[in-house]
Every structure is written in structure tokens, then in C-alpha cells.
Amino acid sequence: MTREELKKLIRGTPATIPTAFDDNMQLDLARQKDLSQWWVENGLGTDVAALKVAAAMGEGAELADEELPKVLRAVVDGAGKDATVICALKSKNTLATIEDAKMAQDMGAIGLQIELPFHHKPVQDDFVRYYTDISDAIDIGIMIYNTFWFGCQSLTADTILRLSDAEHVVAIKWAVPEGHDYDEMTRFSDTFNVIDNSGQCVRCYKNGGRGYISATIPAYPKFDLDLFQMLEAKRYDEAQTLYSRAIGALAEWMRKTQAHSGGMRQFKAMMTVVGQPAGPPRPPTLPIENEELAELKGLFGELNWPVA
């Protein structure tokens, strides 16, 4: 597929879906398939809300290498042949990443989320070689995840523009370090789909962006699908009001629960609240406690979001 074809698929609100574990914290592939079907029935797995497998909020870092294809297969099978699925890949060397990328492509993913190769302490030229070599080896799309917070350089606008000839690089999941200019994205937003990853969806759209990352979309897809339509229609004030109300309502609960234990426990709690549990997190992360869950149910109720 060409970049323009792939840009029509990797945009909007890619939904980071949780990985289902059983009570022994092993993969629950049957549950993963059922959840994938539920997500599709609720409007996800489309060209504006791809199902994103094994990303950070989806506990991708918790998966062994041999578990990733099992989870991806369960999602592809559960979502159906017409669903849009993206696979998130861990930071590895170029050869290993190409191997993982080809696996995901063969299993039905139309795109990949690929972190910066931060273990290698890369310079900007390394980024160009890394993503160009992967692009040349596959036929599906790449969304670059600018994971500078793991201790490497952030991508610069100049470097991103140097990737214009890497045909399968189609999107940038965008956030910048403190002191850097977020609005530099305007230099490349006409070439690549910029997906905000910093809680600034309206600012991103005003800069020519085409999407944003949501923590809530797997639990209540309708909220983010409605917000996406507002952004596409340039109803920015309305979109900001809707977004700020929801995020503001959940912010203190997120802060308190993250202080209790790290990991991605909050997002599995949201799935439990709406009646679609995905099992516990893997240790050392602690499961959500009953009091934390009860408070979250109350917040969902105040927002008129569904509660099981």
C-alpha cells in the first residue's frame, strides 16, 4: 500500500486495547477474542479507530516474545477480517524489529506502532536508518512512537522530514520533551498523520494533526468517537469542553491509583466498570482494589458513562 492509502487507515483515535489475563495471570485468548468482537460491535477496529495490540497501556511490555503473536492472532480472529488492527512492537535492533514487523504483517495487521530504538542511545541519523530500513522491508504502515522519555533524543522535525521517502512511515505519535516546541509538528503534518500523545488533541488538530491517543476509548468507545467527529468538523471549543470535562473528572482518581501502584491497572479497572473485564495486571503491579473500583464507578456515573 502507498503512504496515502495507509494514512486513511492509521489516524483518528487508535484504541490501545488491554491484554486479557486469567486469574493466574496467563494469557486468556478466548476472552481476548470475545473482547475484540465487543470492541468492533461498539465502533472500534475501523479506519478511524484501529485496534492497537500490545502497546504500553495494553501491557505489551508484560508479554514474552512468544506471547505477542498469540495475542495478535486472537484479536485478528475475534475482530474479523474487515477490522483495522495495529500491532505495537517493543524497542529492539533493526533486524529483530523487521522480523517482528513481518510476523505482524503476515498475521493481518495493517500497521505497526514502533518505538524509538532507545536502548541503542540513537542519534538522529540512526533514527533515519532504523525507520527507513523497516519501511523498505514491509508493505504495511508505521506509526513512529516518539518515546524520548526512555532516555534517548527526541525526534526533530528535520529528522522526520528526512523520512519522507520512507513510503510506509505514515504517522507520528507526537509529544515533545520540556523546552521543545510542540508546534514544530506543523512542518511535517501535511506529510504524516500526527497523532497527539500529550493530552492536547485540539492543539494538535489546529496544527494539522489527524488524531489523538485516549486512555478511555477501550471502555467507552462512543465518547472518543464523538470527540473525533467534533475535531474533524473543527468544532474545537465544543471538543475541548467535552474532553476537559471527562479528563478533569478522572484526573484525581488516576493520580491516586497510580500512586498506589504503577503499571496499567487503571485501564483494566475501566473495562471492569463497564462489564467487560480483562483480568488482573501482571506483577509487580497490583490489581485495583474494591474501594478504588467503587470510586471509579461513581465517576463514570457522574459523566453518564455506562456502568455495569
ChimeraX attribute file (.defattr): number of C-alpha atoms within 10 A of each C-alpha:
attribute: neighborCount
match mode: 1-to-1
recipient: residues
	/A:1	13
	/A:2	13
	/A:3	21
	/A:4	14
	/A:5	12
	/A:6	23
	/A:7	22
	/A:8	14
	/A:9	22
	/A:10	32
	/A:11	25
	/A:12	28
	/A:13	27
	/A:14	28
	/A:15	30
	/A:16	28
	/A:17	31
	/A:18	28
	/A:19	29
	/A:20	24
	/A:21	19
	/A:22	14
	/A:23	10
	/A:24	10
	/A:25	13
	/A:26	15
	/A:27	18
	/A:28	18
	/A:29	20
	/A:30	14
	/A:31	21
	/A:32	26
	/A:33	22
	/A:34	16
	/A:35	25
	/A:36	25
	/A:37	20
	/A:38	16
	/A:39	23
	/A:40	21
	/A:41	11
	/A:42	15
	/A:43	14
	/A:44	27
	/A:45	26
	/A:46	19
	/A:47	19
	/A:48	22
	/A:49	27
	/A:50	28
	/A:51	28
	/A:52	26
	/A:53	29
	/A:54	26
	/A:55	23
	/A:56	17
	/A:57	22
	/A:58	21
	/A:59	20
	/A:60	23
	/A:61	16
	/A:62	17
	/A:63	17
	/A:64	9
	/A:65	12
	/A:66	8
	/A:67	13
	/A:68	21
	/A:69	17
	/A:70	13
	/A:71	24
	/A:72	27
	/A:73	18
	/A:74	19
	/A:75	29
	/A:76	25
	/A:77	18
	/A:78	22
	/A:79	25
	/A:80	15
	/A:81	10
	/A:82	11
	/A:83	24
	/A:84	25
	/A:85	30
	/A:86	32
	/A:87	31
	/A:88	28
	/A:89	23
	/A:90	20
	/A:91	17
	/A:92	17
	/A:93	13
	/A:94	16
	/A:95	12
	/A:96	11
	/A:97	20
	/A:98	21
	/A:99	14
	/A:100	21
	/A:101	28
	/A:102	16
	/A:103	16
	/A:104	24
	/A:105	19
	/A:106	10
	/A:107	16
	/A:108	21
	/A:109	27
	/A:110	22
	/A:111	29
	/A:112	27
	/A:113	24
	/A:114	25
	/A:115	19
	/A:116	26
	/A:117	23
	/A:118	21
	/A:119	12
	/A:120	12
	/A:121	12
	/A:122	16
	/A:123	13
	/A:124	15
	/A:125	10
	/A:126	15
	/A:127	21
	/A:128	17
	/A:129	14
	/A:130	19
	/A:131	24
	/A:132	20
	/A:133	16
	/A:134	22
	/A:135	22
	/A:136	13
	/A:137	14
	/A:138	18
	/A:139	19
	/A:140	24
	/A:141	28
	/A:142	30
	/A:143	28
	/A:144	22
	/A:145	21
	/A:146	24
	/A:147	22
	/A:148	17
	/A:149	12
	/A:150	13
	/A:151	11
	/A:152	17
	/A:153	18
	/A:154	22
	/A:155	22
	/A:156	16
	/A:157	16
	/A:158	12
	/A:159	15
	/A:160	20
	/A:161	16
	/A:162	14
	/A:163	20
	/A:164	16
	/A:165	11
	/A:166	19
	/A:167	20
	/A:168	29
	/A:169	29
	/A:170	29
	/A:171	28
	/A:172	27
	/A:173	21
	/A:174	23
	/A:175	24
	/A:176	20
	/A:177	13
	/A:178	7
	/A:179	6
	/A:180	11
	/A:181	12
	/A:182	19
	/A:183	14
	/A:184	14
	/A:185	23
	/A:186	16
	/A:187	15
	/A:188	19
	/A:189	20
	/A:190	13
	/A:191	18
	/A:192	25
	/A:193	27
	/A:194	30
	/A:195	29
	/A:196	25
	/A:197	19
	/A:198	15
	/A:199	15
	/A:200	16
	/A:201	25
	/A:202	22
	/A:203	15
	/A:204	25
	/A:205	20
	/A:206	14
	/A:207	19
	/A:208	19
	/A:209	28
	/A:210	27
	/A:211	27
	/A:212	25
	/A:213	21
	/A:214	20
	/A:215	16
	/A:216	21
	/A:217	23
	/A:218	26
	/A:219	26
	/A:220	19
	/A:221	19
	/A:222	16
	/A:223	15
	/A:224	23
	/A:225	19
	/A:226	12
	/A:227	21
	/A:228	21
	/A:229	14
	/A:230	18
	/A:231	24
	/A:232	15
	/A:233	10
	/A:234	14
	/A:235	13
	/A:236	18
	/A:237	12
	/A:238	12
	/A:239	20
	/A:240	17
	/A:241	10
	/A:242	17
	/A:243	18
	/A:244	12
	/A:245	11
	/A:246	17
	/A:247	15
	/A:248	11
	/A:249	15
	/A:250	16
	/A:251	10
	/A:252	11
	/A:253	17
	/A:254	16
	/A:255	10
	/A:256	11
	/A:257	16
	/A:258	15
	/A:259	9
	/A:260	10
	/A:261	15
	/A:262	13
	/A:263	19
	/A:264	20
	/A:265	23
	/A:266	24
	/A:267	24
	/A:268	25
	/A:269	26
	/A:270	24
	/A:271	23
	/A:272	19
	/A:273	21
	/A:274	16
	/A:275	13
	/A:276	19
	/A:277	18
	/A:278	22
	/A:279	24
	/A:280	22
	/A:281	27
	/A:282	18
	/A:283	11
	/A:284	9
	/A:285	15
	/A:286	15
	/A:287	19
	/A:288	19
	/A:289	10
	/A:290	10
	/A:291	9
	/A:292	16
	/A:293	18
	/A:294	11
	/A:295	12
	/A:296	21
	/A:297	21
	/A:298	14
	/A:299	17
	/A:300	19
	/A:301	12
	/A:302	11
	/A:303	13
	/A:304	9
	/A:305	17
	/A:306	13
	/A:307	17
	/A:308	9
